[in-house]
Amino acid sequence: MHYPLIDKEKTGRWLKLLFAAKGVRPKDIQRYLSLSCIQTVYRWLEGTNIPSMDHLYALSSLLGVSVNQFVVGNSDDEEWRERREACARLWSYTAVQKHLHRSI
């Protein structure tokens, strides 16, 4: 029997989408988490490493996403598709908000 594992590459792609949708840059994450090296964030985005539980918890607070929603497993392609669609909706909503804010 195989147990589910975290897919680091998919998790990295998911983090990229979340950061982009929320308008957050790697440098912002580095500052927020007080990381000494920005390469840590880039390793997460490349799928080389994944954030520690402490960092996942802090990121969940910053981005308004539950800790469970940060990681992507190796077995559920349907879940991955749903995440991409949710992020696309969030991105569209964020773009509309920015446009409305500029209009006010």
N, CA, C and O atoms as CSV, one atom per row, in Angstrom:
chain,resi,resn,atom,element,x,y,z
A,1,MET,N,N,0.839,-1.179,0.000
A,1,MET,CA,C,0.000,0.000,0.000
A,1,MET,C,C,0.890,1.251,0.000
A,1,MET,O,O,1.847,1.352,0.767
A,2,HIS,N,N,0.553,2.181,-0.866
A,2,HIS,CA,C,1.307,3.421,-0.939
A,2,HIS,C,C,0.564,4.520,-0.203
A,2,HIS,O,O,-0.655,4.644,-0.319
A,3,TYR,N,N,1.283,5.294,0.534
A,3,TYR,CA,C,0.666,6.428,1.212
A,3,TYR,C,C,0.938,7.687,0.387
A,3,TYR,O,O,1.915,7.736,-0.360
A,4,PRO,N,N,0.095,8.689,0.517
A,4,PRO,CA,C,0.265,9.900,-0.296
A,4,PRO,C,C,1.510,10.670,0.121
A,4,PRO,O,O,1.869,10.723,1.298
A,5,LEU,N,N,2.147,11.256,-0.858
A,5,LEU,CA,C,3.333,12.078,-0.644
A,5,LEU,C,C,3.079,13.476,-1.188
A,5,LEU,O,O,2.203,13.679,-2.029
A,6,ILE,N,N,3.839,14.417,-0.708
A,6,ILE,CA,C,3.760,15.774,-1.232
A,6,ILE,C,C,4.542,15.820,-2.537
A,6,ILE,O,O,5.699,15.402,-2.587
A,7,ASP,N,N,3.922,16.321,-3.580
A,7,ASP,CA,C,4.592,16.510,-4.864
A,7,ASP,C,C,5.238,17.893,-4.815
A,7,ASP,O,O,4.550,18.910,-4.908
A,8,LYS,N,N,6.548,17.923,-4.671
A,8,LYS,CA,C,7.258,19.197,-4.502
A,8,LYS,C,C,7.141,20.090,-5.731
A,8,LYS,O,O,7.008,21.307,-5.603
A,9,GLU,N,N,7.190,19.493,-6.923
A,9,GLU,CA,C,7.095,20.303,-8.143
A,9,GLU,C,C,5.719,20.939,-8.290
A,9,GLU,O,O,5.609,22.128,-8.590
A,10,LYS,N,N,4.663,20.143,-8.077
A,10,LYS,CA,C,3.307,20.701,-8.165
A,10,LYS,C,C,3.079,21.735,-7.072
A,10,LYS,O,O,2.427,22.754,-7.299
A,11,THR,N,N,3.616,21.471,-5.889
A,11,THR,CA,C,3.477,22.432,-4.801
A,11,THR,C,C,4.173,23.738,-5.168
A,11,THR,O,O,3.651,24.816,-4.885
A,12,GLY,N,N,5.345,23.655,-5.793
A,12,GLY,CA,C,6.053,24.849,-6.240
A,12,GLY,C,C,5.266,25.629,-7.274
A,12,GLY,O,O,5.196,26.856,-7.213
A,13,ARG,N,N,4.666,24.911,-8.236
A,13,ARG,CA,C,3.843,25.589,-9.251
A,13,ARG,C,C,2.627,26.239,-8.604
A,13,ARG,O,O,2.232,27.342,-8.981
A,14,TRP,N,N,2.040,25.559,-7.638
A,14,TRP,CA,C,0.884,26.092,-6.926
A,14,TRP,C,C,1.264,27.364,-6.168
A,14,TRP,O,O,0.519,28.344,-6.179
A,15,LEU,N,N,2.430,27.345,-5.510
A,15,LEU,CA,C,2.885,28.539,-4.797
A,15,LEU,C,C,3.092,29.701,-5.765
A,15,LEU,O,O,2.745,30.840,-5.452
A,16,LYS,N,N,3.653,29.419,-6.936
A,16,LYS,CA,C,3.838,30.471,-7.949
A,16,LYS,C,C,2.502,31.093,-8.320
A,16,LYS,O,O,2.374,32.315,-8.396
A,17,LEU,N,N,1.506,30.242,-8.551
A,17,LEU,CA,C,0.181,30.741,-8.903
A,17,LEU,C,C,-0.416,31.582,-7.775
A,17,LEU,O,O,-0.970,32.654,-8.018
A,18,LEU,N,N,-0.302,31.094,-6.554
A,18,LEU,CA,C,-0.840,31.833,-5.405
A,18,LEU,C,C,-0.154,33.182,-5.243
A,18,LEU,O,O,-0.809,34.206,-5.051
A,19,PHE,N,N,1.162,33.168,-5.323
A,19,PHE,CA,C,1.901,34.421,-5.175
A,19,PHE,C,C,1.494,35.412,-6.252
A,19,PHE,O,O,1.271,36.589,-5.967
A,20,ALA,N,N,1.395,34.941,-7.489
A,20,ALA,CA,C,1.018,35.817,-8.599
A,20,ALA,C,C,-0.402,36.347,-8.406
A,20,ALA,O,O,-0.662,37.533,-8.612
A,21,ALA,N,N,-1.314,35.468,-8.010
A,21,ALA,CA,C,-2.709,35.884,-7.826
A,21,ALA,C,C,-2.849,36.917,-6.722
A,21,ALA,O,O,-3.698,37.805,-6.801
A,22,LYS,N,N,-2.025,36.804,-5.699
A,22,LYS,CA,C,-2.089,37.738,-4.575
A,22,LYS,C,C,-1.166,38.935,-4.763
A,22,LYS,O,O,-1.150,39.839,-3.929
A,23,GLY,N,N,-0.392,38.952,-5.856
A,23,GLY,CA,C,0.513,40.065,-6.110
A,23,GLY,C,C,1.707,40.095,-5.171
A,23,GLY,O,O,2.216,41.162,-4.828
A,24,VAL,N,N,2.147,38.917,-4.760
A,24,VAL,CA,C,3.263,38.800,-3.828
A,24,VAL,C,C,4.499,38.311,-4.585
A,24,VAL,O,O,4.431,37.358,-5.362
A,25,ARG,N,N,5.619,38.974,-4.346
A,25,ARG,CA,C,6.874,38.601,-5.003
A,25,ARG,C,C,7.753,37.790,-4.040
A,25,ARG,O,O,7.574,37.879,-2.825
A,26,PRO,N,N,8.694,37.006,-4.565
A,26,PRO,CA,C,9.597,36.260,-3.682
A,26,PRO,C,C,10.294,37.151,-2.646
A,26,PRO,O,O,10.472,36.747,-1.497
A,27,LYS,N,N,10.681,38.349,-3.053
A,27,LYS,CA,C,11.346,39.276,-2.121
A,27,LYS,C,C,10.406,39.642,-0.969
A,27,LYS,O,O,10.852,39.798,0.168
A,28,ASP,N,N,9.099,39.782,-1.262
A,28,ASP,CA,C,8.123,40.066,-0.209
A,28,ASP,C,C,8.073,38.927,0.798
A,28,ASP,O,O,8.020,39.152,2.007
A,29,ILE,N,N,8.091,37.704,0.284
A,29,ILE,CA,C,8.056,36.514,1.145
A,29,ILE,C,C,9.330,36.452,1.989
A,29,ILE,O,O,9.275,36.156,3.182
A,30,GLN,N,N,10.458,36.728,1.374
A,30,GLN,CA,C,11.723,36.718,2.109
A,30,GLN,C,C,11.663,37.683,3.293
A,30,GLN,O,O,12.049,37.337,4.409
A,31,ARG,N,N,11.180,38.882,3.038
A,31,ARG,CA,C,11.080,39.878,4.116
A,31,ARG,C,C,10.074,39.442,5.181
A,31,ARG,O,O,10.351,39.520,6.378
A,32,TYR,N,N,8.910,38.987,4.737
A,32,TYR,CA,C,7.846,38.596,5.675
A,32,TYR,C,C,8.309,37.493,6.622
A,32,TYR,O,O,8.004,37.519,7.815
A,33,LEU,N,N,9.050,36.523,6.080
A,33,LEU,CA,C,9.503,35.389,6.890
A,33,LEU,C,C,10.875,35.623,7.513
A,33,LEU,O,O,11.399,34.749,8.205
A,34,SER,N,N,11.459,36.794,7.274
A,34,SER,CA,C,12.804,37.123,7.780
A,34,SER,C,C,13.838,36.077,7.363
A,34,SER,O,O,14.671,35.651,8.163
A,35,LEU,N,N,13.766,35.673,6.092
A,35,LEU,CA,C,14.727,34.707,5.569
A,35,LEU,C,C,16.006,35.433,5.187
A,35,LEU,O,O,15.957,36.518,4.606
A,36,SER,N,N,17.134,34.851,5.503
A,36,SER,CA,C,18.403,35.501,5.178
A,36,SER,C,C,18.725,35.402,3.692
A,36,SER,O,O,19.489,36.212,3.167
A,37,CYS,N,N,18.150,34.419,3.014
A,37,CYS,CA,C,18.484,34.185,1.605
A,37,CYS,C,C,17.212,34.003,0.778
A,37,CYS,O,O,16.354,33.189,1.120
A,38,ILE,N,N,17.097,34.758,-0.303
A,38,ILE,CA,C,15.919,34.650,-1.174
A,38,ILE,C,C,15.888,33.313,-1.912
A,38,ILE,O,O,14.836,32.886,-2.388
A,39,GLN,N,N,17.047,32.652,-2.004
A,39,GLN,CA,C,17.110,31.362,-2.704
A,39,GLN,C,C,16.189,30.327,-2.065
A,39,GLN,O,O,15.727,29.406,-2.739
A,40,THR,N,N,15.925,30.473,-0.785
A,40,THR,CA,C,14.989,29.563,-0.108
A,40,THR,C,C,13.629,29.617,-0.789
A,40,THR,O,O,13.029,28.577,-1.063
A,41,VAL,N,N,13.147,30.807,-1.060
A,41,VAL,CA,C,11.838,30.977,-1.701
A,41,VAL,C,C,11.898,30.426,-3.126
A,41,VAL,O,O,10.977,29.731,-3.556
A,42,TYR,N,N,12.960,30.724,-3.855
A,42,TYR,CA,C,13.089,30.219,-5.225
A,42,TYR,C,C,13.137,28.690,-5.256
A,42,TYR,O,O,12.617,28.080,-6.190
A,43,ARG,N,N,13.746,28.072,-4.264
A,43,ARG,CA,C,13.774,26.600,-4.196
A,43,ARG,C,C,12.373,26.040,-3.994
A,43,ARG,O,O,12.046,24.978,-4.524
A,44,TRP,N,N,11.545,26.745,-3.231
A,44,TRP,CA,C,10.153,26.317,-3.079
A,44,TRP,C,C,9.437,26.407,-4.413
A,44,TRP,O,O,8.731,25.480,-4.810
A,45,LEU,N,N,9.619,27.526,-5.108
A,45,LEU,CA,C,8.917,27.754,-6.372
A,45,LEU,C,C,9.384,26.791,-7.464
A,45,LEU,O,O,8.598,26.420,-8.336
A,46,GLU,N,N,10.641,26.387,-7.426
A,46,GLU,CA,C,11.182,25.430,-8.407
A,46,GLU,C,C,10.786,23.996,-8.086
A,46,GLU,O,O,10.910,23.111,-8.932
A,47,GLY,N,N,10.310,23.763,-6.865
A,47,GLY,CA,C,9.948,22.411,-6.462
A,47,GLY,C,C,11.127,21.606,-5.955
A,47,GLY,O,O,11.042,20.384,-5.839
A,48,THR,N,N,12.222,22.277,-5.653
A,48,THR,CA,C,13.387,21.599,-5.095
A,48,THR,C,C,13.153,21.269,-3.631
A,48,THR,O,O,13.493,20.179,-3.170
A,49,ASN,N,N,12.579,22.202,-2.910
A,49,ASN,CA,C,12.248,22.046,-1.490
A,49,ASN,C,C,10.815,22.510,-1.265
A,49,ASN,O,O,10.192,23.107,-2.144
A,50,ILE,N,N,10.308,22.225,-0.075
A,50,ILE,CA,C,9.007,22.748,0.327
A,50,ILE,C,C,9.191,23.529,1.626
A,50,ILE,O,O,10.115,23.257,2.392
A,51,PRO,N,N,8.319,24.490,1.869
A,51,PRO,CA,C,8.438,25.269,3.110
A,51,PRO,C,C,8.242,24.390,4.341
A,51,PRO,O,O,7.517,23.395,4.306
A,52,SER,N,N,8.903,24.779,5.424
A,52,SER,CA,C,8.704,24.085,6.698
A,52,SER,C,C,7.277,24.325,7.174
A,52,SER,O,O,6.575,25.181,6.637
A,53,MET,N,N,6.858,23.585,8.161
A,53,MET,CA,C,5.511,23.778,8.717
A,53,MET,C,C,5.352,25.188,9.281
A,53,MET,O,O,4.292,25.796,9.130
A,54,ASP,N,N,6.390,25.713,9.928
A,54,ASP,CA,C,6.313,27.082,10.448
A,54,ASP,C,C,6.096,28.076,9.316
A,54,ASP,O,O,5.283,28.994,9.431
A,55,HIS,N,N,6.831,27.884,8.219
A,55,HIS,CA,C,6.690,28.796,7.083
A,55,HIS,C,C,5.338,28.622,6.400
A,55,HIS,O,O,4.725,29.605,5.984
A,56,LEU,N,N,4.867,27.385,6.280
A,56,LEU,CA,C,3.538,27.159,5.708
A,56,LEU,C,C,2.471,27.856,6.544
A,56,LEU,O,O,1.548,28.467,6.007
A,57,TYR,N,N,2.605,27.758,7.846
A,57,TYR,CA,C,1.639,28.390,8.742
A,57,TYR,C,C,1.645,29.905,8.572
A,57,TYR,O,O,0.586,30.529,8.507
A,58,ALA,N,N,2.840,30.499,8.499
A,58,ALA,CA,C,2.953,31.946,8.316
A,58,ALA,C,C,2.414,32.365,6.943
A,58,ALA,O,O,1.717,33.373,6.831
A,59,LEU,N,N,2.737,31.596,5.906
A,59,LEU,CA,C,2.244,31.905,4.560
A,59,LEU,C,C,0.728,31.789,4.489
A,59,LEU,O,O,0.075,32.567,3.794
A,60,SER,N,N,0.169,30.821,5.206
A,60,SER,CA,C,-1.289,30.661,5.185
A,60,SER,C,C,-1.963,31.895,5.761
A,60,SER,O,O,-3.015,32.319,5.282
A,61,SER,N,N,-1.359,32.463,6.781
A,61,SER,CA,C,-1.901,33.685,7.381
A,61,SER,C,C,-1.773,34.863,6.418
A,61,SER,O,O,-2.710,35.646,6.261
A,62,LEU,N,N,-0.624,34.987,5.781
A,62,LEU,CA,C,-0.379,36.090,4.856
A,62,LEU,C,C,-1.309,36.040,3.648
A,62,LEU,O,O,-1.859,37.063,3.239
A,63,LEU,N,N,-1.484,34.850,3.080
A,63,LEU,CA,C,-2.212,34.721,1.823
A,63,LEU,C,C,-3.678,34.320,1.985
A,63,LEU,O,O,-4.423,34.291,1.006
A,64,GLY,N,N,-4.093,34.013,3.204
A,64,GLY,CA,C,-5.484,33.644,3.430
A,64,GLY,C,C,-5.846,32.283,2.862
A,64,GLY,O,O,-6.961,32.076,2.383
A,65,VAL,N,N,-4.897,31.355,2.919
A,65,VAL,CA,C,-5.102,29.993,2.411
A,65,VAL,C,C,-4.745,29.042,3.544
A,65,VAL,O,O,-3.748,29.256,4.233
A,66,SER,N,N,-5.543,27.993,3.751
A,66,SER,CA,C,-5.244,27.058,4.839
A,66,SER,C,C,-3.944,26.305,4.557
A,66,SER,O,O,-3.538,26.153,3.405
A,67,VAL,N,N,-3.310,25.845,5.612
A,67,VAL,CA,C,-2.063,25.097,5.475
A,67,VAL,C,C,-2.270,23.891,4.570
A,67,VAL,O,O,-1.418,23.594,3.734
A,68,ASN,N,N,-3.378,23.201,4.725
A,68,ASN,CA,C,-3.640,22.024,3.881
A,68,ASN,C,C,-3.739,22.379,2.400
A,68,ASN,O,O,-3.426,21.551,1.545
A,69,GLN,N,N,-4.161,23.575,2.095
A,69,GLN,CA,C,-4.300,23.973,0.699
A,69,GLN,C,C,-2.977,24.356,0.056
A,69,GLN,O,O,-2.916,24.541,-1.160
A,70,PHE,N,N,-1.915,24.478,0.847
A,70,PHE,CA,C,-0.614,24.850,0.283
A,70,PHE,C,C,0.084,23.698,-0.410
A,70,PHE,O,O,0.729,23.888,-1.442
A,71,VAL,N,N,-0.038,22.523,0.140
A,71,VAL,CA,C,0.695,21.395,-0.436
A,71,VAL,C,C,-0.173,20.647,-1.431
A,71,VAL,O,O,-1.392,20.575,-1.283
A,72,VAL,N,N,0.473,20.094,-2.444
A,72,VAL,CA,C,-0.215,19.329,-3.476
A,72,VAL,C,C,0.312,17.903,-3.410
A,72,VAL,O,O,1.522,17.675,-3.443
A,73,GLY,N,N,-0.599,16.955,-3.319
A,73,GLY,CA,C,-0.207,15.558,-3.242
A,73,GLY,C,C,0.176,14.983,-4.584
A,73,GLY,O,O,0.014,15.626,-5.621
A,74,ASN,N,N,0.684,13.769,-4.555
A,74,ASN,CA,C,1.154,13.113,-5.769
A,74,ASN,C,C,0.086,12.286,-6.453
A,74,ASN,O,O,0.353,11.684,-7.493
A,75,SER,N,N,-1.125,12.237,-5.897
A,75,SER,CA,C,-2.079,11.281,-6.435
A,75,SER,C,C,-3.364,11.870,-6.996
A,75,SER,O,O,-4.159,11.136,-7.583
A,76,ASP,N,N,-3.592,13.153,-6.839
A,76,ASP,CA,C,-4.913,13.673,-7.178
A,76,ASP,C,C,-4.843,14.742,-8.260
A,76,ASP,O,O,-4.737,15.930,-7.955
A,77,ASP,N,N,-4.903,14.326,-9.523
A,77,ASP,CA,C,-4.860,15.277,-10.625
A,77,ASP,C,C,-6.120,16.141,-10.688
A,77,ASP,O,O,-6.058,17.288,-11.130
A,78,GLU,N,N,-7.247,15.610,-10.256
A,78,GLU,CA,C,-8.492,16.385,-10.231
A,78,GLU,C,C,-8.356,17.551,-9.255
A,78,GLU,O,O,-8.781,18.670,-9.541
A,79,GLU,N,N,-7.758,17.271,-8.106
A,79,GLU,CA,C,-7.545,18.335,-7.121
A,79,GLU,C,C,-6.626,19.414,-7.700
A,79,GLU,O,O,-6.857,20.604,-7.484
A,80,TRP,N,N,-5.603,19.011,-8.424
A,80,TRP,CA,C,-4.670,19.968,-9.033
A,80,TRP,C,C,-5.402,20.841,-10.050
A,80,TRP,O,O,-5.171,22.049,-10.091
A,81,ARG,N,N,-6.264,20.268,-10.857
A,81,ARG,CA,C,-7.041,21.030,-11.830
A,81,ARG,C,C,-7.940,22.028,-11.121
A,81,ARG,O,O,-8.042,23.181,-11.540
A,82,GLU,N,N,-8.587,21.596,-10.057
A,82,GLU,CA,C,-9.463,22.482,-9.293
A,82,GLU,C,C,-8.685,23.634,-8.671
A,82,GLU,O,O,-9.178,24.761,-8.620
A,83,ARG,N,N,-7.487,23.360,-8.203
A,83,ARG,CA,C,-6.654,24.420,-7.620
A,83,ARG,C,C,-6.306,25.464,-8.671
A,83,ARG,O,O,-6.385,26.665,-8.410
A,84,ARG,N,N,-5.921,25.007,-9.863
A,84,ARG,CA,C,-5.568,25.950,-10.931
A,84,ARG,C,C,-6.768,26.816,-11.293
A,84,ARG,O,O,-6.629,28.023,-11.492
A,85,GLU,N,N,-7.943,26.201,-11.379
A,85,GLU,CA,C,-9.152,26.964,-11.699
A,85,GLU,C,C,-9.489,27.967,-10.596
A,85,GLU,O,O,-9.869,29.102,-10.883
A,86,ALA,N,N,-9.351,27.553,-9.342
A,86,ALA,CA,C,-9.626,28.457,-8.224
A,86,ALA,C,C,-8.657,29.633,-8.241
A,86,ALA,O,O,-9.041,30.772,-7.973
A,87,CYS,N,N,-7.408,29.347,-8.555
A,87,CYS,CA,C,-6.409,30.413,-8.604
A,87,CYS,C,C,-6.710,31.375,-9.756
A,87,CYS,O,O,-6.545,32.586,-9.612
A,88,ALA,N,N,-7.144,30.849,-10.878
A,88,ALA,CA,C,-7.495,31.710,-12.016
A,88,ALA,C,C,-8.648,32.633,-11.637
A,88,ALA,O,O,-8.645,33.812,-11.992
A,89,ARG,N,N,-9.639,32.099,-10.915
A,89,ARG,CA,C,-10.759,32.937,-10.464
A,89,ARG,C,C,-10.268,34.004,-9.492
A,89,ARG,O,O,-10.686,35.160,-9.563
A,90,LEU,N,N,-9.383,33.610,-8.589
A,90,LEU,CA,C,-8.837,34.554,-7.627
A,90,LEU,C,C,-8.050,35.645,-8.336
A,90,LEU,O,O,-8.143,36.817,-7.971
A,91,TRP,N,N,-7.278,35.269,-9.345
A,91,TRP,CA,C,-6.481,36.224,-10.101
A,91,TRP,C,C,-7.398,37.235,-10.790
A,91,TRP,O,O,-7.137,38.437,-10.770
A,92,SER,N,N,-8.471,36.735,-11.397
A,92,SER,CA,C,-9.425,37.620,-12.053
A,92,SER,C,C,-10.065,38.571,-11.050
A,92,SER,O,O,-10.208,39.763,-11.322
A,93,TYR,N,N,-10.444,38.053,-9.910
A,93,TYR,CA,C,-11.068,38.866,-8.869
A,93,TYR,C,C,-10.097,39.940,-8.388
A,93,TYR,O,O,-10.490,41.093,-8.209
A,94,THR,N,N,-8.835,39.574,-8.176
A,94,THR,CA,C,-7.823,40.527,-7.732
A,94,THR,C,C,-7.625,41.623,-8.768
A,94,THR,O,O,-7.494,42.795,-8.416
A,95,ALA,N,N,-7.603,41.246,-10.046
A,95,ALA,CA,C,-7.438,42.236,-11.115
A,95,ALA,C,C,-8.612,43.207,-11.135
A,95,ALA,O,O,-8.417,44.407,-11.327
A,96,VAL,N,N,-9.815,42.709,-10.941
A,96,VAL,CA,C,-11.003,43.570,-10.910
A,96,VAL,C,C,-10.923,44.513,-9.717
A,96,VAL,O,O,-11.227,45.699,-9.842
A,97,GLN,N,N,-10.514,43.992,-8.559
A,97,GLN,CA,C,-10.391,44.830,-7.370
A,97,GLN,C,C,-9.388,45.962,-7.600
A,97,GLN,O,O,-9.653,47.110,-7.246
A,98,LYS,N,N,-8.245,45.640,-8.188
A,98,LYS,CA,C,-7.232,46.659,-8.450
A,98,LYS,C,C,-7.773,47.713,-9.406
A,98,LYS,O,O,-7.524,48.904,-9.220
A,99,HIS,N,N,-8.507,47.286,-10.421
A,99,HIS,CA,C,-9.085,48.224,-11.390
A,99,HIS,C,C,-10.099,49.135,-10.690
A,99,HIS,O,O,-10.098,50.348,-10.904
A,100,LEU,N,N,-10.961,48.549,-9.857
A,100,LEU,CA,C,-11.954,49.344,-9.146
A,100,LEU,C,C,-11.293,50.324,-8.200
A,100,LEU,O,O,-11.728,51.470,-8.083
A,101,HIS,N,N,-10.247,49.883,-7.525
A,101,HIS,CA,C,-9.553,50.739,-6.580
A,101,HIS,C,C,-8.950,51.942,-7.283
A,101,HIS,O,O,-8.975,53.051,-6.751
A,102,ARG,N,N,-8.407,51.731,-8.475
A,102,ARG,CA,C,-7.812,52.836,-9.238
A,102,ARG,C,C,-8.879,53.801,-9.720
A,102,ARG,O,O,-8.604,54.986,-9.905
A,103,SER,N,N,-10.110,53.301,-9.931
A,103,SER,CA,C,-11.197,54.134,-10.439
A,103,SER,C,C,-11.801,55.037,-9.381
A,103,SER,O,O,-12.456,56.032,-9.692
A,104,ILE,N,N,-11.573,54.679,-8.135
A,104,ILE,CA,C,-12.207,55.433,-7.030
A,104,ILE,C,C,-11.457,56.709,-6.752
A,104,ILE,O,O,-11.839,57.469,-5.862
